Amino acid sequence: MKPVGKKIRTYALLGAAALAFGVSAASAQAGAPASATSVSLSTGLDYSSGHYGSVRATDILVALSDVTVKTGDFQFTAALPYVTITGPAFLVVGAGGVPVVVNAGRTADKERKGWGDLNLSTTYSVPSDLTGDYQVDLTGRLKLPTGDEGRG
């Protein structure tokens, strides 16, 4: 079996366990009275493979977990990816898990994995009585370089 397939299976099991935890936590809160503050946890997997300017393929697996706190008209989110990149391309994971090519296949094939950069965001939802029939959200994002630069 290819190493990437084995890793995908491992991440899928971890994701399923996290999803089960999230569903059970949501079910436990279903009977609780409504609150002005809520907390949610989510996780997901993204797998992509491409040549990214090289004749050799690069495989990317991103496991993303985030926590969101909503209170009043504000929403605060922190997301931290675990990234596995196998292949020649030197890539970084941009906003929303989109791969950004830094060096298209000019390096030898290798595997780089570890925690990526911490992404923080704050959203303010303008109250609907001020905007009429429109929904207006103002969002600020900050990406903190917490990943290991030496790993690429």
C-alpha positions in Angstrom: 0.0 0.0 0.0 1.2 3.5 -0.8 2.2 5.5 2.3 -0.2 8.4 1.3 -3.2 5.9 1.3 -2.4 4.7 4.7 -2.2 8.3 6.0 -5.5 9.2 4.4 -7.1 6.3 6.2 -5.6 7.4 9.5 -6.8 11.0 9.0 -10.3 9.8 8.0 -10.6 7.8 11.2 -9.5 10.8 13.2 -11.9 13.0 11.4 -14.8 10.5 12.0 -14.0 10.4 15.7 -14.0 14.2 15.9 -17.3 14.4 14.0 -18.8 11.9 16.4 -17.6 13.9 19.3 -19.1 17.1 17.8 -22.5 15.5 17.1 -22.7 14.1 20.6 -21.7 17.4 22.1 -24.4 19.2 20.0 -27.0 16.6 21.0 -26.2 17.1 24.7 -26.7 20.9 24.2 -30.0 20.5 22.3 -32.0 20.4 25.5 -30.2 23.4 27.0 -31.8 26.8 26.9 -30.7 29.2 24.1 -27.7 31.3 25.0 -26.2 34.4 23.5 -22.8 32.6 23.3 -22.1 29.4 21.4 -18.9 27.3 20.8 -18.5 24.9 17.9 -15.7 22.6 16.9 -15.2 21.3 13.4 -12.7 19.3 11.5 -12.2 18.3 7.9 -9.8 16.7 5.4 -8.6 18.0 2.0 -6.6 15.8 -0.4 -5.2 17.1 -3.7 -2.7 15.9 -6.2 -1.2 17.8 -9.1 1.9 18.6 -11.0 2.0 22.3 -10.0 4.4 23.2 -12.8 6.5 20.0 -12.6 6.4 16.7 -14.5 6.2 14.8 -11.2 3.1 14.9 -9.0 2.9 16.4 -5.6 0.3 15.1 -3.1 -1.2 17.4 -0.4 -3.2 16.3 2.6 -4.5 18.9 5.0 -6.4 18.0 8.2 -8.0 21.2 9.4 -9.5 21.7 12.9 -11.1 24.9 14.1 -13.0 26.3 17.0 -15.6 29.1 16.6 -17.1 31.2 19.4 -20.2 33.3 18.6 -21.4 35.9 20.9 -23.9 38.6 20.0 -23.0 40.0 16.6 -19.4 38.8 16.8 -17.8 35.5 15.7 -14.2 34.5 16.6 -12.5 31.6 14.8 -9.1 29.9 15.3 -8.0 27.2 12.8 -4.9 25.1 12.8 -4.0 22.7 9.9 -1.8 19.6 10.0 -0.2 19.4 6.6 1.5 16.5 4.7 3.1 17.4 1.4 4.8 14.6 -0.6 6.6 15.4 -3.9 8.9 17.9 -5.6 6.9 21.1 -5.4 7.5 23.6 -2.6 4.1 24.6 -1.5 2.5 26.5 1.3 -1.2 26.2 2.3 -2.9 29.5 1.8 -6.3 30.8 3.1 -9.0 28.1 3.1 -6.5 25.3 2.5 -5.7 26.3 -1.0 -2.1 25.3 -2.1 0.2 28.1 -3.2 3.2 27.1 -5.3 6.4 28.8 -4.2 8.9 26.7 -6.2 7.4 24.5 -9.0 9.3 21.2 -8.8 12.8 22.5 -8.5 13.5 20.3 -5.5 13.9 16.5 -5.0 10.9 14.5 -4.0 10.5 14.5 -0.3 7.8 14.4 2.4 7.1 17.5 4.6 4.6 17.3 7.4 3.7 19.1 10.5 1.5 21.8 12.0 0.8 24.7 9.7 0.2 28.3 10.5 -2.5 29.4 13.0 -5.3 31.3 11.3 -7.4 33.7 13.3 -10.5 35.6 12.2 -13.1 37.9 13.7 -16.4 38.7 12.0 -18.9 41.4 12.9 -22.4 40.9 11.6 -24.1 44.3 11.2 -27.5 44.1 12.8 -30.3 43.7 10.2 -32.3 46.6 11.5 -29.4 48.8 10.3 -29.1 47.2 6.8 -32.7 46.5 5.8 -32.9 43.3 3.8 -29.2 42.9 3.4 -26.8 40.8 5.5 -23.5 42.6 6.0 -20.5 40.9 7.6 -17.1 42.6 8.2 -14.3 40.1 8.7 -10.6 40.5 9.6 -8.1 37.7 9.3 -4.7 37.1 10.7 -2.3 34.2 9.8 0.3 33.7 12.5 3.5 31.9 11.3 3.4 29.0 13.8 4.5 26.3 11.2 8.1 25.1 11.0 9.8 27.1 8.2 12.6 24.6 8.0 10.3 21.9 6.9 9.0 23.9 3.9 
